[in-house]
């Protein structure tokens, strides 16, 4: 299923994407309860007692799963509570993770292009305050001139995980979304050392979305086409099969260093075609539109503007 967070009628909600519509999960659940014999007041009281945290619904995943279990046999009722996608504002599917973990140089095509192939994952942290959602602008601040783009598959964590085996990693994955690991290259290499976290954590430098696709719909995350366009020109066109370390290996290895918590995001690396590796380099400019598409997930699009 596709789970989104959206804004409609002055409210932030968690919903299910169904074709070109968003299902209001809580309103659907209320109608199902009334169908089962609850009075309207009793149904509303039950809904009010539920904790569903839209900023990081993974923290209350058990509640969400309970609701889904209650409504799944009443789809004729559920589908009465929907909004057309174009009538809602999609927000970041997770806006308040405890942390964002990134992986550098994790695609063979990019590693070959740069002549650098790491023996183990190169991890870094990215500030959660950099998160923006679909159609939100990537803002180019005055402190950098060379802002780059990186299309990435993003893993969303479901359960607490510490030092887990690679064969058990799938158990703690909720699903996948699309991310753009926007990077200020002049800051990244400004000191003679590689400053990953600082250069990748500027405000608006972590677009994610448009929704989370649960792992049951993507049983093999190592066979997804991933592409990025700026305006109408394609810059990145690869496949997650080109990852040096696969999703399960990354989750397992990351958990050996840091405990993973529900809602944590792991950016799994970017393929060849990033701006700084091109000749001449191509950095983001005021007025650009960045569009990323990952097979089986969807499209994430963000305009670019200079501060």
N, C-alpha and C positions, 0 to 999 in steps of 0.2 A: 504494500500500500504506500501511497504518497501522503505524508503528513506535513501540513504547513501551519505557519502562524500568520495571522492576517488581522487587518484592522478594518472594521465596518461598524457603522452606526455608533461611533464614539466608543468602541470597545475593542480590546485585543483578545482574540480567540485562537484556539487550536482546532484545526479542521482536517478533514480528509479531502483530497483532490480526487474528483470523479469526472473523468473526461474534461470538459471545460467549466466545471462547477466546483465549488467548495461546499462540503457538507458541514453544517454547524453541529458538531458532535454533541454538545450539551443540550441543545434544544431538541435534537433527535432523541436523546436519552430520556428527556422529560416526557416526550410524547409516548415513548415505549412504556414508561412507567405508568402513565395514565391508561394506556391500552391494557395493562396488566391489572388495573383496578385501583390504582392510587388516585386520590383526589388531586386537583391541581395544586392545592396548598401543600399536600404531602410530597408531591413530586418536586415542587420548588424547594421544599425544605431539604430533601435528599440531595438535590443538585447543589444547594448552598453549602452542604456539609463536605462536599468533595474538594480536595485540594488539587488543582491542576494549574501548574506554574508555567504560563506561556513563555516566559523568558528563558526557561530551561525545563521543558516538559519531561525530559529524560529523568529528572530527579523524582518525578511522580509517575514513572512509567507503569508501575503496578496499578495505579488508579486508572490510567488511560486504557490499559489492557482489560481491566474489569468492565469499563464502559463499552469497549468494542465487543467484548463477549456478550454483553446484555443486548446490544442492538443488532448483532450480525444476522439474526433470524427474522428481522423485521425491516428489511430493506425497502419495502413498499412504504413504510412510514418514514424511514430515515431520509429517503430521497425527496420528501416533501420539504425538508429543511435545508435548502441549498441556495447559494448565491452564484451568479455567473462570475467567473474569474475576473472579468474586466470590471466588475463593480466593487471589487475589494482591493485593498492595498496589501500586497505580500510583504511581510517583514522577514528579518533573518530567522530561519527556522530554529536556531539557538542563538540568543543574543547575550546570554550571561553564562558561558561555560566557566569552570574553574580555571582552565588553561587551554591554550592552543599550542600544540606541538607541530613543528615543521621538520621536514627531511630534505636536506640539500643533496644535489647530484644523485638522484635516484632513478634516472632514466638512462639507458644505455646510449640512446641517440644523442642526448645532450652531453653525457660524459665523453663520448667519442669525439663530439664536436669540439669540446674544450681540452681534450687530451688528459682527462683526470677521471680515474675510476676508483672510487673508494672501496676499501675492503669490508667496511661495516657502515651502518647508517650514521650519517652526520646529523645529529639532532640539534634543534634550536627552539627557543620559546618565542612566541608572538603574542603581543598584548591583546587580551579580549576587548579592550576599549577601541581597537581598530575595526571591529566588526560593523559592516553595513549590509543592507539587504538588496534585493533585486531593484534595479532602476534608481537606487540611491547614487549620488555622484561620488566618484573618486576625486578627491580634492588634491590638487598639486600645490603644496605649501611653498613658501618663499625660501625655505632652508635647503631645498634640493632642486636640481635642474634635470637630473637623469632618472626619471621614474619609469620602472620597467614593469612588465606584465608576466604572469606565470599561471597558466591554466592547470588546475590540480583537482584530482579526486580527493574528497575529504571524508574521512571515517568519523562516525559519531559513536561514542562509547555509551553503553547501556548500564553496565554494572561496575562496581568497584573491582579493580584488578591490580594485583601486585605480583610481580615475578611469575607470570603465567607462562605455561608451555606453549609453543607455537601451535600445537595440535588442539589446544583449548582456547585459542584466541578468538575463534568465531563466536564463542559463547558470550563474549562481552561486547560484541558489536551490535548496535541497534540498526544502523543502516549507513547510507551514503548520501552526500550532497556534493555540490560543485563549489569550488573556491578559486579565488584569484589571489595569489600570494604577491601582492603589489610590493615593490622593493625600490628603495632609493639607492641606486648603485653608487652614486658619488659619496654617500654616507657609508655604505657597506665597505668600501675600500679606502676610506679617507685617512686612516691612521697607519697604513701599512699592514694592518691585520684585518681579518674578515669579521666585520661587525654585523652578524646576521640579525640578531634580535632587534637592535636599535633601528636598523635600516628598514625593517619590515613591520614595525609597530606604530608608525605614524597614524594619526587619525584617518579613517576611511580606507586603510590599506589592507583590509581583510573582507572583501565582498564574499558572501556565501548565499546559497539558495539554488533554485527557487523554493525547494522543499527537501525533505528527507525521504528517500526511497528505502523501505525496510529491506533487510538483507535477504529475506525469502524471495524477493523479486530480482535479486542480483546474486544468484548462487555462486557465480564465478566473477569476482571483481577484477580478475587478471585478463579479461578479454573485452575491454570497452574502448571504443574509439573516442578520442579526446581531441577537440579542435578549438582554436581561438582565432577570431577575426578582430581586426581594428577597422572600424567602418566597414567597407566591403572587401577588404583584402585579408586573406588568410595568412597567418603567421605560424601557427602551430597545428600540426596534423599528425597524430601518433596513435598509439594504442597502449593501454595499461599493461599489456603483455611485455612491453619494453622496460618495465620496472626492474631495477637491479635486485631490490628486496621487495617481495610481495607484501600485500596488506597484512596477512597473518604474521609474517616475520617482523614487520614494523611494529605492530601492536605488542607482540611478545617482547621484543627488544626494548621498546620504550618503557614497558612495565617493570623492567629490571632496574631502571633508574628512578622513575617517579611512579607513585601510585596513581592509577587512572581512576577518574570518577565519572559518574553519569553526566553526560552532556559534554565531556571533553572532546575536543576536535583535533584530529590528526591530519594535517596536510601532507600528502604522500609523495610530493615531488612533482617536478614539471618536465615535460619533454623538450626536445630541441625546438628552436625557433624564437626563444626569448630575445628581447630587443638588444641587450648588451652584447650578445654573441654574434649578431649580424654585422656584416660589412657593407656599408656603414651601419653603425648602431641605429636602432629605431626606438626612441623613448616616447612615452605618452605625452600628448599635447592637448591644450585647451580646445574643446570642441569635439574630441574623439569620442567614439562609442566602442566599448569593448564587449564582445559577445563570445561566450564560452558555451560549447555544447558537449555533453558527455552522453554517450549512448545509454539508453534505458533510464536516464535521470531527467534530462531536459535541457533548458537553456538558462543561463545567467547573463544578464545584460546590464551594463552600467555606463552612464555617460562620464566624461572627464571634464573637469573645469579647473582653471587656475584660481587660486585664492586671491 
